[in-house]
Amino acid sequence: IVILMESFGASWNEFNQKNFNFLGELESYFREGYYFENIISADNGTIGSLMSVATNLPVIPGMPHLPQSKFMRVKLPSSSHIPFKRSGYETNFIYGGKLGWRDIGRYFRLQGYDQVVGENKIKKDLALNGTVGSEWGLFDEHFFEFILKKVSSAKKPQFFLGLSTTNHPPFLVPTSFNASELSIPMELESQILRERKLFLERFRAFQYANYKLVEFIKKVRSTKIRDSTILAITGDDN
């Protein structure tokens, strides 16, 4: 399971502290697992980083991204899902938002993914009603719930490439989310200027996304799939 977390930038992690705790228990997993600090996102935007993770190709500055280029229909032998597909895995691309964004739904189908799932399919499968996200997509808890449900009931090996959505403007989180309040550290106060409210909204969304990621990890580790599952978590930009 490879998850590309929206705006999951590690450079902020050094500011995590008792009264500004946006990582929660995720910090302990950094120490328990393999935590790579000396990397940088392939692009300073979601689509470029997503395409690099999906294809193992670098972003070419100034060129259209693959789903919006003349190479949209070209099946790439370097794509990340191919070794798994050849080994009998069912391959899945899961997005918390609408598949029409940047035409990624059509792109991943043309690349040969067995299942390409977006916001509408997740809503239907989980019977979600009411406010379950923002205009950018579902709250991350639903995104993770869908993946866990699918992998837990699978009859054959599964490969997942997923992209979350919550930690993105307008930085909405569910009213049910209950976590420690965030108090801006002194070392950041002088850098915020007029954006204090927006800054706290951003980190509240970051906090929510990290907490829901922890819940997902815990659930994976408590089920029968624990010993046969590898989780890789990375980010698209800072």
C-alpha positions as CSV (number, residue, x, y, z in Angstrom):
1,I,0.0,0.0,0.0
2,V,1.6,3.2,-1.2
3,I,-0.1,6.4,0.1
4,L,0.7,9.9,-1.3
5,M,-0.5,12.2,1.5
6,E,-1.5,15.6,0.4
7,S,1.0,18.3,1.6
8,F,2.8,15.9,3.8
9,G,6.0,17.9,4.2
10,A,8.6,16.6,6.6
11,S,10.3,20.0,7.0
12,W,7.6,21.0,9.5
13,N,8.1,18.0,11.7
14,E,10.9,19.7,13.7
15,F,8.3,22.1,15.1
16,N,6.1,19.4,16.5
17,Q,6.0,19.7,20.3
18,K,3.6,19.3,23.3
19,N,1.4,22.4,22.7
20,F,1.8,22.2,18.9
21,N,1.3,18.5,18.4
22,F,0.2,17.9,14.8
23,L,1.9,14.5,14.5
24,G,0.4,12.7,17.4
25,E,1.4,9.0,17.6
26,L,2.8,9.2,14.0
27,E,6.1,10.4,15.5
28,S,6.6,7.1,17.2
29,Y,6.1,5.2,13.9
30,F,8.9,7.3,12.4
31,R,11.2,5.8,15.0
32,E,9.7,2.3,14.7
33,G,9.8,2.1,10.9
34,Y,12.1,3.4,8.2
35,Y,12.0,7.1,8.1
36,F,13.7,8.8,5.1
37,E,14.5,12.5,5.6
38,N,17.0,13.1,2.8
39,I,14.5,13.2,-0.1
40,I,12.6,15.9,-1.9
41,S,9.3,15.8,-3.8
42,A,9.6,15.3,-7.5
43,D,7.5,18.4,-8.1
44,N,6.2,21.4,-6.2
45,G,2.6,20.3,-6.9
46,T,0.4,17.3,-6.5
47,I,0.1,16.1,-10.1
48,G,3.8,16.1,-10.9
49,S,4.7,14.2,-7.7
50,L,1.9,11.7,-8.3
51,M,3.0,11.0,-11.8
52,S,6.6,10.5,-10.7
53,V,5.6,8.0,-8.0
54,A,3.2,6.2,-10.5
55,T,5.7,6.1,-13.4
56,N,9.2,6.3,-11.9
57,L,9.9,9.1,-14.3
58,P,11.1,12.6,-13.5
59,V,9.0,15.7,-14.1
60,I,10.3,17.7,-17.1
61,P,10.0,21.4,-16.2
62,G,7.8,23.3,-18.6
63,M,6.2,20.2,-20.2
64,P,2.6,19.2,-19.7
65,H,1.9,16.5,-17.1
66,L,1.3,13.1,-18.6
67,P,-2.5,12.9,-18.1
68,Q,-2.8,16.2,-20.0
69,S,-0.3,15.5,-22.7
70,K,-0.1,13.7,-26.1
71,F,1.4,10.8,-24.1
72,M,-1.8,10.2,-22.2
73,R,-2.5,6.9,-23.9
74,V,1.1,5.6,-23.9
75,K,1.5,2.6,-21.6
76,L,4.7,3.1,-19.7
77,P,6.9,0.0,-19.0
78,S,8.3,1.9,-16.0
79,S,5.0,2.2,-14.2
80,S,5.1,1.2,-10.5
81,H,2.1,-1.2,-10.6
82,I,3.5,-3.3,-13.5
83,P,5.8,-5.7,-11.5
84,F,2.8,-6.4,-9.1
85,K,0.3,-6.9,-12.0
86,R,2.7,-9.4,-13.7
87,S,3.0,-11.3,-10.4
88,G,-0.8,-11.8,-10.1
89,Y,-1.7,-8.8,-7.9
90,E,-4.9,-6.8,-8.4
91,T,-3.8,-3.2,-8.9
92,N,-5.7,-0.3,-7.5
93,F,-5.5,3.5,-7.8
94,I,-7.6,5.2,-5.0
95,Y,-8.2,8.9,-4.9
96,G,-10.2,10.7,-2.3
97,G,-11.4,13.3,-4.8
98,K,-13.0,13.4,-8.3
99,L,-11.3,11.3,-11.0
100,G,-11.9,14.1,-13.5
101,W,-9.3,16.2,-11.8
102,R,-6.4,16.5,-14.3
103,D,-8.1,13.5,-16.1
104,I,-6.2,11.1,-13.7
105,G,-9.1,8.6,-13.8
106,R,-8.8,8.0,-17.5
107,Y,-5.0,8.1,-17.3
108,F,-4.7,5.3,-14.7
109,R,-7.3,3.2,-16.5
110,L,-5.3,3.5,-19.7
111,Q,-2.1,2.5,-17.8
112,G,-3.8,-0.8,-17.0
113,Y,-4.8,-0.5,-13.4
114,D,-7.5,-3.1,-12.6
115,Q,-9.5,-0.8,-10.3
116,V,-9.5,3.0,-10.5
117,V,-11.6,4.5,-7.7
118,G,-12.5,8.1,-6.8
119,E,-14.8,10.0,-4.5
120,N,-18.2,8.8,-5.9
121,K,-17.4,5.1,-5.7
122,I,-16.1,5.5,-2.1
123,K,-19.3,7.4,-1.1
124,K,-21.4,4.7,-2.7
125,D,-19.6,1.7,-1.2
126,L,-19.4,3.2,2.3
127,A,-23.0,4.6,2.1
128,L,-21.8,8.1,3.0
129,N,-24.3,10.9,3.3
130,G,-24.2,14.6,4.3
131,T,-21.0,16.5,4.7
132,V,-18.2,14.0,4.2
133,G,-15.5,16.3,2.8
134,S,-14.8,19.5,0.9
135,E,-14.9,20.4,-2.8
136,W,-11.5,18.8,-3.1
137,G,-12.6,15.4,-1.9
138,L,-13.5,13.1,1.0
139,F,-12.2,13.4,4.5
140,D,-9.2,11.1,4.9
141,E,-11.0,8.8,7.3
142,H,-13.3,7.7,4.5
143,F,-10.4,7.3,2.1
144,F,-8.6,5.0,4.6
145,E,-11.8,3.1,5.5
146,F,-12.3,2.2,1.9
147,I,-8.8,0.9,1.4
148,L,-8.9,-1.1,4.6
149,K,-12.3,-2.6,3.7
150,K,-11.0,-3.6,0.2
151,V,-7.7,-5.1,1.3
152,S,-9.2,-6.9,4.2
153,S,-11.8,-8.7,2.0
154,A,-9.5,-9.4,-0.9
155,K,-9.2,-12.9,-2.4
156,K,-5.9,-12.2,-4.1
157,P,-2.8,-10.1,-3.5
158,Q,-3.4,-6.3,-3.8
159,F,-1.3,-3.3,-4.9
160,F,-2.6,0.1,-3.9
161,L,-1.5,3.5,-5.0
162,G,-3.6,6.1,-3.1
163,L,-3.8,9.9,-3.0
164,S,-5.4,11.7,0.0
165,T,-7.2,15.1,-0.1
166,T,-8.0,16.6,3.3
167,N,-4.8,18.6,3.9
168,H,-5.6,21.0,1.2
169,P,-7.4,24.4,1.0
170,P,-10.1,25.1,2.3
171,F,-8.6,23.0,5.2
172,L,-11.9,21.6,6.5
173,V,-12.0,18.7,9.0
174,P,-15.0,16.9,10.4
175,T,-16.8,18.5,13.4
176,S,-16.4,15.2,15.2
177,F,-12.6,15.4,15.1
178,N,-11.3,15.9,18.6
179,A,-7.6,16.4,19.3
180,S,-5.3,18.7,21.3
181,E,-5.5,22.4,20.5
182,L,-2.6,23.9,18.6
183,S,-0.6,26.8,20.1
184,I,1.8,28.4,17.6
185,P,5.4,28.1,18.8
186,M,7.4,31.3,19.4
187,E,9.9,30.4,16.6
188,L,7.0,30.5,14.1
189,E,5.1,33.5,15.5
190,S,7.3,36.1,13.7
191,Q,6.9,34.3,10.3
192,I,3.1,34.2,10.2
193,L,2.3,38.0,10.1
194,R,-1.3,38.4,9.1
195,E,-2.0,34.8,8.4
196,R,-2.4,33.5,11.9
197,K,-6.0,32.1,11.5
198,L,-5.1,30.5,8.1
199,F,-1.9,29.0,9.6
200,L,-3.9,27.3,12.4
201,E,-6.5,26.0,9.9
202,R,-3.7,24.5,7.9
203,F,-2.1,22.8,10.8
204,R,-5.5,21.6,12.1
205,A,-6.0,19.9,8.7
206,F,-2.4,18.5,8.8
207,Q,-3.1,17.3,12.4
208,Y,-6.3,15.6,11.3
209,A,-4.7,13.9,8.3
210,N,-1.8,12.6,10.5
211,Y,-4.2,11.3,13.2
212,K,-6.3,9.4,10.7
213,L,-3.2,7.9,9.1
214,V,-2.2,6.6,12.6
215,E,-5.7,5.1,13.0
216,F,-5.3,3.4,9.6
217,I,-1.8,2.0,10.5
218,K,-3.2,0.7,13.8
219,K,-6.1,-1.0,12.1
220,V,-3.8,-2.7,9.6
221,R,-1.6,-3.9,12.4
222,S,-4.5,-5.4,14.3
223,T,-6.0,-7.5,11.5
224,K,-5.0,-10.7,9.7
225,I,-3.3,-8.7,6.9
226,R,-0.6,-7.4,9.3
227,D,2.1,-9.8,8.4
228,S,1.5,-9.7,4.7
229,T,1.2,-5.9,4.2
230,I,3.9,-3.3,3.5
231,L,2.9,0.4,4.1
232,A,4.8,3.2,2.4
233,I,3.8,6.7,3.1
234,T,5.1,9.8,1.4
235,G,4.0,13.3,0.3
236,D,3.5,15.3,-2.8
237,D,4.8,18.7,-1.7
238,N,5.3,20.9,1.3
